[in-house]
Each structure stands twice: as C-alpha cells, then as structure tokens.
C-alpha cells in the first residue's frame, strides 16, 4: 500500500485507473494534474464546473475508491450518497 503523502503527489496520468477521454479532458480543462490538486477542491464544487455531469461523478467516485484515497476528502461519504 502506498503512503497517503505519496498518493497526494501522484500524477493523475500515472494512475492505472482507466480514465475516459471525457474525464481526461475535464482534468485538462480545470488544470488538475495531481491527486493533491484534486483534493484541493471540495467534492461538492465539482458539479459547478462546466461539463462535470453524472458520468464524471461516477467515474471520479470509482477513481477515488480504486486508489483508496477516500480519506483525503472530508465530504466524500456525503457527496457519494447524493448520486
């Protein structure tokens, strides 16, 4: 298991998670490149971004669970329940 600190520094492009082209484009649009960048934005704010719809939300949830980084997001459980 990788330590939390090193997970924060991990580039999203280095993950083995199979991101869709839609999600890769979203990361580029919002200028997110690391897990730390991702955690800097409260999850509830993601739906405010242009193009972030239900499919992106499901994919982001899947990525967070795939990497085991649920604990890095204060609002993860409440955000996930609002599917």
Backbone as JSON, one array per atom type, in Angstrom:
{
  "sequence": "XXXXXXXXXXXXXXXXXXXXXXXXXXXXXXXXXXXXXXXXXXXXXXXXXXXXXXXXXXXXXXXXXXXXXXXXXXXXXXXXXXX",
  "N": [[0.84, -1.18, 0.0], [0.51, 2.22, -0.8], [1.81, 5.1, 0.77], [-0.13, 7.8, 2.19], [0.9, 10.42, 1.8], [2.56, 10.13, -0.47], [0.62, 9.43, -2.26], [-0.74, 11.82, -2.57], [1.07, 13.27, -4.09], [1.04, 11.91, -6.44], [0.72, 11.84, -9.92], [-2.21, 12.26, -11.83], [-2.25, 11.14, -14.33], [-0.52, 9.02, -14.02], [-1.85, 7.04, -12.74], [-3.24, 3.74, -12.69], [-5.85, 3.63, -13.25], [-8.52, 3.43, -15.55], [-9.16, 6.12, -17.04], [-11.75, 7.89, -18.72], [-11.92, 9.54, -21.92], [-13.43, 11.81, -21.68], [-13.14, 12.44, -18.92], [-10.38, 12.85, -18.77], [-10.18, 15.09, -20.41], [-11.66, 16.86, -18.84], [-10.0, 17.09, -16.55], [-7.83, 18.36, -17.77], [-9.06, 20.75, -18.62], [-9.75, 21.95, -16.15], [-7.32, 22.15, -15.1], [-6.06, 20.18, -13.46], [-3.64, 18.08, -12.2], [-2.47, 16.42, -10.31], [-3.16, 14.2, -7.5], [-3.24, 15.72, -5.23], [-3.99, 18.24, -6.26], [-6.57, 17.58, -6.97], [-7.73, 17.04, -4.47], [-7.77, 19.55, -3.38], [-10.04, 20.84, -4.08], [-13.28, 21.05, -2.87], [-15.45, 18.26, -3.01], [-18.19, 18.73, -3.51], [-18.12, 20.97, -5.07], [-17.38, 20.24, -7.59], [-19.51, 19.73, -9.35], [-20.17, 22.23, -10.17], [-18.54, 22.91, -12.22], [-18.23, 23.4, -15.71], [-19.33, 20.87, -17.82], [-19.04, 18.78, -16.02], [-20.79, 16.21, -15.24], [-23.2, 13.63, -14.39], [-21.94, 11.2, -15.27], [-19.22, 11.83, -15.06], [-19.08, 12.23, -12.33], [-19.62, 9.65, -11.32], [-17.41, 8.34, -12.37], [-15.31, 9.7, -11.09], [-15.81, 8.98, -8.44], [-15.36, 6.22, -8.66], [-12.63, 6.27, -9.31], [-11.51, 7.42, -6.97], [-12.12, 5.41, -5.1], [-10.78, 3.26, -6.29], [-8.11, 4.02, -6.02], [-8.02, 4.16, -3.3], [-8.28, 6.49, -1.74], [-10.21, 7.73, -0.25], [-10.2, 8.87, 2.3], [-8.89, 11.28, 1.99], [-10.65, 13.21, 1.33], [-12.83, 15.33, 2.84], [-15.6, 15.51, 2.53], [-16.38, 13.19, 1.26], [-18.09, 10.84, 1.77], [-20.69, 11.94, 2.15], [-21.0, 13.23, -0.29], [-20.86, 11.13, -2.11], [-23.17, 9.72, -1.47], [-25.15, 11.28, -2.57], [-25.88, 10.5, -5.15]],
  "CA": [[0.0, 0.0, 0.0], [1.28, 3.45, -0.92], [1.52, 6.05, 1.84], [-1.01, 8.9, 1.8], [1.7, 11.54, 1.3], [2.98, 9.87, -1.84], [-0.6, 9.44, -3.09], [-1.03, 13.22, -2.87], [1.99, 13.73, -5.14], [0.86, 11.1, -7.64], [0.07, 12.46, -11.07], [-3.42, 11.55, -12.25], [-1.89, 10.39, -15.54], [0.26, 7.85, -13.63], [-2.73, 6.03, -12.16], [-3.65, 2.63, -13.55], [-7.29, 3.73, -13.46], [-8.82, 3.71, -16.97], [-9.97, 7.34, -17.21], [-12.36, 8.13, -20.03], [-11.45, 10.75, -22.6], [-14.22, 12.9, -21.08], [-12.54, 12.82, -17.64], [-9.06, 13.42, -19.07], [-10.42, 16.45, -20.9], [-12.08, 17.66, -17.7], [-8.8, 17.39, -15.77], [-7.07, 19.36, -18.52], [-9.85, 22.0, -18.59], [-9.71, 22.52, -14.81], [-5.9, 22.19, -14.77], [-5.75, 19.26, -12.36], [-2.67, 17.1, -12.67], [-2.09, 15.5, -9.23], [-4.2, 13.9, -6.52], [-3.3, 16.89, -4.35], [-4.82, 19.24, -6.96], [-7.94, 17.08, -6.89], [-8.23, 17.17, -3.1], [-7.86, 20.96, -3.02], [-11.39, 21.3, -4.42], [-14.32, 20.25, -2.21], [-16.17, 17.45, -4.0], [-19.47, 19.34, -3.87], [-17.87, 22.05, -6.04], [-17.12, 19.71, -8.93], [-20.69, 19.85, -10.21], [-20.25, 23.62, -10.63], [-17.7, 23.06, -13.4], [-18.83, 23.08, -16.99], [-19.04, 19.54, -18.34], [-18.97, 17.75, -14.98], [-22.15, 15.69, -15.07], [-23.35, 12.37, -13.64], [-20.93, 10.21, -15.66], [-17.95, 12.24, -14.47], [-19.16, 12.0, -10.89], [-19.46, 8.21, -11.11], [-16.03, 7.98, -12.69], [-14.46, 10.23, -10.03], [-16.03, 8.1, -7.28], [-14.67, 4.96, -8.96], [-11.2, 6.53, -9.21], [-11.18, 7.61, -5.55], [-12.17, 4.1, -4.47], [-9.73, 2.46, -6.92], [-6.84, 4.43, -5.43], [-8.12, 4.08, -1.85], [-7.98, 7.81, -1.19], [-11.44, 8.3, 0.28], [-9.89, 9.64, 3.49], [-8.33, 12.58, 1.65], [-11.77, 14.11, 1.02], [-13.69, 15.48, 4.01], [-17.01, 15.37, 2.19], [-16.53, 12.07, 0.34], [-19.26, 9.99, 2.01], [-21.94, 12.67, 1.89], [-21.06, 13.51, -1.73], [-21.15, 9.87, -2.79], [-24.57, 9.34, -1.21], [-26.05, 12.13, -3.37], [-25.87, 10.07, -6.55]],
  "C": [[0.88, 1.24, 0.0], [0.85, 4.41, 0.17], [0.69, 7.22, 1.31], [-0.24, 10.07, 1.21], [2.13, 11.34, -0.14], [1.78, 9.81, -2.79], [-0.95, 10.87, -3.48], [-0.17, 13.73, -4.02], [1.81, 12.98, -6.45], [0.15, 11.9, -8.74], [-1.12, 11.61, -11.48], [-3.12, 10.67, -13.47], [-1.09, 9.13, -15.22], [-0.6, 6.74, -13.02], [-3.04, 4.94, -13.18], [-5.15, 2.66, -13.83], [-7.56, 4.1, -14.91], [-9.74, 4.92, -17.16], [-10.53, 7.41, -18.62], [-11.75, 9.38, -20.64], [-12.17, 11.96, -22.01], [-13.55, 13.38, -19.79], [-11.15, 13.42, -17.86], [-9.2, 14.86, -19.56], [-10.85, 17.37, -19.76], [-10.88, 18.05, -16.85], [-7.97, 18.47, -16.45], [-7.76, 20.73, -18.44], [-9.72, 22.72, -17.25], [-8.26, 22.62, -14.3], [-5.57, 21.4, -13.5], [-4.76, 18.24, -12.89], [-2.27, 16.1, -11.59], [-3.29, 15.23, -8.33], [-4.35, 15.08, -5.57], [-4.14, 18.0, -4.96], [-6.3, 18.86, -6.81], [-8.53, 17.3, -5.5], [-8.38, 18.62, -2.65], [-9.25, 21.54, -3.29], [-12.4, 20.44, -3.66], [-15.14, 19.51, -3.27], [-17.49, 18.07, -4.43], [-19.31, 20.44, -4.91], [-17.67, 21.52, -7.46], [-18.31, 19.87, -9.87], [-20.9, 21.28, -10.7], [-19.44, 23.85, -11.9], [-18.45, 22.65, -14.65], [-18.39, 21.69, -17.44], [-18.96, 18.44, -17.3], [-20.39, 17.32, -14.66], [-22.1, 14.35, -14.34], [-22.27, 11.34, -14.0], [-19.57, 10.55, -15.06], [-17.95, 11.98, -12.97], [-18.95, 10.52, -10.59], [-18.02, 7.77, -11.36], [-15.07, 8.49, -11.61], [-14.6, 9.4, -8.76], [-15.27, 6.79, -7.48], [-13.15, 5.14, -8.83], [-10.76, 6.65, -7.75], [-11.15, 6.26, -4.84], [-11.06, 3.18, -5.01], [-8.38, 2.75, -6.27], [-6.85, 4.37, -3.9], [-7.82, 5.39, -1.15], [-9.22, 8.51, -0.64], [-11.18, 9.23, 1.46], [-9.3, 11.01, 3.22], [-9.4, 13.63, 1.38], [-12.71, 14.16, 2.21], [-15.15, 15.14, 3.71], [-17.31, 14.16, 1.31], [-17.83, 11.28, 0.54], [-20.57, 10.71, 1.71], [-22.11, 12.94, 0.39], [-21.44, 12.25, -2.5], [-22.62, 9.47, -2.63], [-25.56, 10.14, -2.05], [-26.09, 11.75, -4.83], [-27.21, 10.16, -7.17]]
}
